[in-house]
Amino acid sequence: MPSYLLVAPRPGVDVTQAELADFTRALNLTVPEYGPIDLDHHVIDSESATLPDLSAYDGVLVGGSPFNVTDLVHTATQKHVQSLMVQILQSAVPSLFICFGSGFCTWTMGGRVDRSYGESASVSTVELTEAATHDPICRYLPQRFQVLTGHVESVAEIADSAVVLGTGPTCPVQFYRVNRNTWATQFHPELDATGFARRMAFYSDHGYYDTAKAESIIESANAAELSPVAGIFTGFRRFCEVDYAGR
């Protein structure tokens, strides 16, 4: 059975368990043609936390995090989290960074991250670029699709070695390839409307959205066509279990 590692670089038992449920659903239920997987969950929430042996896994997924690289002060825990994320970024094991990873990977690789294109918790639109037609994990995605997002920082200038795969009207860099085996999304492909509402509740006081508009935001998420974004996981799993494994 394929084995994946979900790394949660965030504190909070309730939110990390909810995130695990979201990824488990997305990886097992929306990609039935590849069968079930083993998904190990590893939380990084302290300076004593370490990573397991990454080579034991077919792929690594990195969930969201409150540790924005544009924070004026990086705490000791945040710096430790960043050092561990660099290990994943430099690993030969395929990886997919979600939301937090978009800014982190760009910042680490010498690009520029600021708060010019932050998006309140909402339904957003992603359109694939020409480069996506040649990317191995984009083959199961339509040219244009809806996503769920919510972030205060964004990529202002992509690193020279990165390739933009998806853009949008409210955030120019929504999806990119970091290197030959690492990808980053600004949006949350693991979330459905139910998971989005749950995630919003965890971060109601973090400035990701106007709490007075919470009900209308959730209604928009329920009305959105979100199933196509699952193609990212189909493509990622195919890359990890078929393409990359055969190299």
Summary of the structure (lengths in Angstrom):
residues: 247
radius of gyration: 16.5
end to end distance: 19.0
largest distance: 51.3
contacts: 828
relative contact order: 0.17
helix: 37%
strand: 24%
